[in-house]
């Protein structure tokens, strides 16, 4: 049960993290 990031692939989430989206990635894991 995630938000808009749920449909994204893990690799995309990692890339977002490197770009400064760590908070979004963590939120995805916690909500996922």
PDB file of N, CA, C and O in Angstrom:
ATOM      1  N   UNK A   1       0.861  -1.195   0.000  1.00  0.00           N
ATOM      2  CA  UNK A   1       0.000   0.000   0.000  1.00  0.00           C
ATOM      3  C   UNK A   1       0.897   1.245   0.000  1.00  0.00           C
ATOM      4  O   UNK A   1       1.182   1.822   1.049  1.00  0.00           O
ATOM      5  N   UNK A   2       1.329   1.639  -1.186  1.00  0.00           N
ATOM      6  CA  UNK A   2       2.201   2.805  -1.273  1.00  0.00           C
ATOM      7  C   UNK A   2       1.503   3.959  -1.958  1.00  0.00           C
ATOM      8  O   UNK A   2       0.320   3.881  -2.287  1.00  0.00           O
ATOM      9  N   UNK A   3       2.246   5.031  -2.169  1.00  0.00           N
ATOM     10  CA  UNK A   3       1.666   6.208  -2.836  1.00  0.00           C
ATOM     11  C   UNK A   3       1.998   6.197  -4.308  1.00  0.00           C
ATOM     12  O   UNK A   3       1.918   5.152  -4.953  1.00  0.00           O
ATOM     13  N   UNK A   4       2.366   7.330  -4.848  1.00  0.00           N
ATOM     14  CA  UNK A   4       2.657   7.435  -6.271  1.00  0.00           C
ATOM     15  C   UNK A   4       3.954   6.708  -6.616  1.00  0.00           C
ATOM     16  O   UNK A   4       4.212   6.428  -7.787  1.00  0.00           O
ATOM     17  N   UNK A   5       4.765   6.402  -5.617  1.00  0.00           N
ATOM     18  CA  UNK A   5       6.052   5.760  -5.871  1.00  0.00           C
ATOM     19  C   UNK A   5       5.912   4.241  -5.955  1.00  0.00           C
ATOM     20  O   UNK A   5       6.829   3.563  -6.419  1.00  0.00           O
ATOM     21  N   UNK A   6       4.791   3.707  -5.518  1.00  0.00           N
ATOM     22  CA  UNK A   6       4.598   2.265  -5.489  1.00  0.00           C
ATOM     23  C   UNK A   6       4.810   1.597  -6.848  1.00  0.00           C
ATOM     24  O   UNK A   6       5.488   0.572  -6.913  1.00  0.00           O
ATOM     25  N   UNK A   7       4.252   2.140  -7.938  1.00  0.00           N
ATOM     26  CA  UNK A   7       4.385   1.502  -9.248  1.00  0.00           C
ATOM     27  C   UNK A   7       5.812   1.526  -9.795  1.00  0.00           C
ATOM     28  O   UNK A   7       6.128   0.777 -10.720  1.00  0.00           O
ATOM     29  N   UNK A   8       6.672   2.371  -9.242  1.00  0.00           N
ATOM     30  CA  UNK A   8       8.035   2.492  -9.760  1.00  0.00           C
ATOM     31  C   UNK A   8       8.860   1.255  -9.435  1.00  0.00           C
ATOM     32  O   UNK A   8       8.621   0.573  -8.438  1.00  0.00           O
ATOM     33  N   UNK A   9       9.834   0.981 -10.294  1.00  0.00           N
ATOM     34  CA  UNK A   9      10.704  -0.166 -10.072  1.00  0.00           C
ATOM     35  C   UNK A   9      11.738   0.180  -9.004  1.00  0.00           C
ATOM     36  O   UNK A   9      12.069   1.352  -8.823  1.00  0.00           O
ATOM     37  N   UNK A  10      12.254  -0.829  -8.291  1.00  0.00           N
ATOM     38  CA  UNK A  10      13.260  -0.601  -7.243  1.00  0.00           C
ATOM     39  C   UNK A  10      14.434   0.232  -7.747  1.00  0.00           C
ATOM     40  O   UNK A  10      14.921   1.118  -7.045  1.00  0.00           O
ATOM     41  N   UNK A  11      14.888  -0.057  -8.974  1.00  0.00           N
ATOM     42  CA  UNK A  11      16.030   0.681  -9.521  1.00  0.00           C
ATOM     43  C   UNK A  11      15.701   2.161  -9.618  1.00  0.00           C
ATOM     44  O   UNK A  11      16.534   3.016  -9.316  1.00  0.00           O
ATOM     45  N   UNK A  12      14.476   2.454 -10.043  1.00  0.00           N
ATOM     46  CA  UNK A  12      14.064   3.858 -10.162  1.00  0.00           C
ATOM     47  C   UNK A  12      14.074   4.519  -8.783  1.00  0.00           C
ATOM     48  O   UNK A  12      14.468   5.676  -8.640  1.00  0.00           O
ATOM     49  N   UNK A  13      13.635   3.767  -7.771  1.00  0.00           N
ATOM     50  CA  UNK A  13      13.610   4.310  -6.411  1.00  0.00           C
ATOM     51  C   UNK A  13      15.031   4.613  -5.957  1.00  0.00           C
ATOM     52  O   UNK A  13      15.282   5.631  -5.312  1.00  0.00           O
ATOM     53  N   UNK A  14      15.957   3.721  -6.298  1.00  0.00           N
ATOM     54  CA  UNK A  14      17.359   3.931  -5.920  1.00  0.00           C
ATOM     55  C   UNK A  14      17.889   5.172  -6.609  1.00  0.00           C
ATOM     56  O   UNK A  14      18.579   5.985  -5.993  1.00  0.00           O
ATOM     57  N   UNK A  15      17.568   5.319  -7.887  1.00  0.00           N
ATOM     58  CA  UNK A  15      18.028   6.492  -8.630  1.00  0.00           C
ATOM     59  C   UNK A  15      17.466   7.761  -8.002  1.00  0.00           C
ATOM     60  O   UNK A  15      18.178   8.757  -7.871  1.00  0.00           O
ATOM     61  N   UNK A  16      16.195   7.730  -7.614  1.00  0.00           N
ATOM     62  CA  UNK A  16      15.579   8.902  -6.975  1.00  0.00           C
ATOM     63  C   UNK A  16      16.322   9.213  -5.678  1.00  0.00           C
ATOM     64  O   UNK A  16      16.504  10.377  -5.324  1.00  0.00           O
ATOM     65  N   UNK A  17      16.751   8.159  -4.969  1.00  0.00           N
ATOM     66  CA  UNK A  17      17.467   8.353  -3.713  1.00  0.00           C
ATOM     67  C   UNK A  17      18.782   9.084  -3.945  1.00  0.00           C
ATOM     68  O   UNK A  17      19.138   9.994  -3.197  1.00  0.00           O
ATOM     69  N   UNK A  18      19.503   8.676  -4.994  1.00  0.00           N
ATOM     70  CA  UNK A  18      20.782   9.326  -5.295  1.00  0.00           C
ATOM     71  C   UNK A  18      20.567  10.780  -5.666  1.00  0.00           C
ATOM     72  O   UNK A  18      21.453  11.612  -5.470  1.00  0.00           O
ATOM     73  N   UNK A  19      19.393  11.090  -6.201  1.00  0.00           N
ATOM     74  CA  UNK A  19      19.118  12.467  -6.611  1.00  0.00           C
ATOM     75  C   UNK A  19      18.588  13.303  -5.452  1.00  0.00           C
ATOM     76  O   UNK A  19      18.260  14.476  -5.634  1.00  0.00           O
ATOM     77  N   UNK A  20      18.500  12.717  -4.269  1.00  0.00           N
ATOM     78  CA  UNK A  20      18.062  13.484  -3.098  1.00  0.00           C
ATOM     79  C   UNK A  20      16.637  13.159  -2.683  1.00  0.00           C
ATOM     80  O   UNK A  20      16.018  13.926  -1.945  1.00  0.00           O
ATOM     81  N   UNK A  21      16.106  12.028  -3.149  1.00  0.00           N
ATOM     82  CA  UNK A  21      14.733  11.665  -2.790  1.00  0.00           C
ATOM     83  C   UNK A  21      14.708  10.561  -1.746  1.00  0.00           C
ATOM     84  O   UNK A  21      13.786   9.747  -1.712  1.00  0.00           O
ATOM     85  N   UNK A  22      15.728  10.538  -0.895  1.00  0.00           N
ATOM     86  CA  UNK A  22      15.819   9.485   0.115  1.00  0.00           C
ATOM     87  C   UNK A  22      14.548   9.415   0.957  1.00  0.00           C
ATOM     88  O   UNK A  22      14.068   8.327   1.274  1.00  0.00           O
ATOM     89  N   UNK A  23      14.010  10.570   1.314  1.00  0.00           N
ATOM     90  CA  UNK A  23      12.805  10.610   2.149  1.00  0.00           C
ATOM     91  C   UNK A  23      11.659   9.885   1.448  1.00  0.00           C
ATOM     92  O   UNK A  23      10.919   9.131   2.080  1.00  0.00           O
ATOM     93  N   UNK A  24      11.513  10.112   0.145  1.00  0.00           N
ATOM     94  CA  UNK A  24      10.431   9.472  -0.605  1.00  0.00           C
ATOM     95  C   UNK A  24      10.651   7.967  -0.656  1.00  0.00           C
ATOM     96  O   UNK A  24       9.705   7.189  -0.535  1.00  0.00           O
ATOM     97  N   UNK A  25      11.905   7.561  -0.836  1.00  0.00           N
ATOM     98  CA  UNK A  25      12.213   6.132  -0.899  1.00  0.00           C
ATOM     99  C   UNK A  25      11.893   5.461   0.429  1.00  0.00           C
ATOM    100  O   UNK A  25      11.264   4.403   0.463  1.00  0.00           O
ATOM    101  N   UNK A  26      12.331   6.087   1.533  1.00  0.00           N
ATOM    102  CA  UNK A  26      12.069   5.523   2.854  1.00  0.00           C
ATOM    103  C   UNK A  26      10.567   5.434   3.096  1.00  0.00           C
ATOM    104  O   UNK A  26      10.069   4.431   3.609  1.00  0.00           O
ATOM    105  N   UNK A  27       9.851   6.491   2.721  1.00  0.00           N
ATOM    106  CA  UNK A  27       8.401   6.507   2.908  1.00  0.00           C
ATOM    107  C   UNK A  27       7.776   5.363   2.124  1.00  0.00           C
ATOM    108  O   UNK A  27       6.819   4.739   2.581  1.00  0.00           O
ATOM    109  N   UNK A  28       8.331   5.085   0.921  1.00  0.00           N
ATOM    110  CA  UNK A  28       7.784   4.003   0.094  1.00  0.00           C
ATOM    111  C   UNK A  28       7.989   2.667   0.795  1.00  0.00           C
ATOM    112  O   UNK A  28       7.089   1.827   0.821  1.00  0.00           O
ATOM    113  N   UNK A  29       9.186   2.472   1.369  1.00  0.00           N
ATOM    114  CA  UNK A  29       9.473   1.214   2.062  1.00  0.00           C
ATOM    115  C   UNK A  29       8.572   1.055   3.281  1.00  0.00           C
ATOM    116  O   UNK A  29       8.027  -0.022   3.522  1.00  0.00           O
ATOM    117  N   UNK A  30       8.418   2.138   4.050  1.00  0.00           N
ATOM    118  CA  UNK A  30       7.614   2.056   5.272  1.00  0.00           C
ATOM    119  C   UNK A  30       6.148   1.789   4.921  1.00  0.00           C
ATOM    120  O   UNK A  30       5.470   1.044   5.629  1.00  0.00           O
ATOM    121  N   UNK A  31       5.652   2.397   3.825  1.00  0.00           N
ATOM    122  CA  UNK A  31       4.246   2.243   3.458  1.00  0.00           C
ATOM    123  C   UNK A  31       4.037   0.990   2.621  1.00  0.00           C
ATOM    124  O   UNK A  31       2.920   0.480   2.529  1.00  0.00           O
ATOM    125  N   UNK A  32       5.112   0.492   2.008  1.00  0.00           N
ATOM    126  CA  UNK A  32       5.004  -0.647   1.116  1.00  0.00           C
ATOM    127  C   UNK A  32       4.726  -1.933   1.869  1.00  0.00           C
ATOM    128  O   UNK A  32       4.605  -2.993   1.255  1.00  0.00           O
TER     129      UNK A  32
END
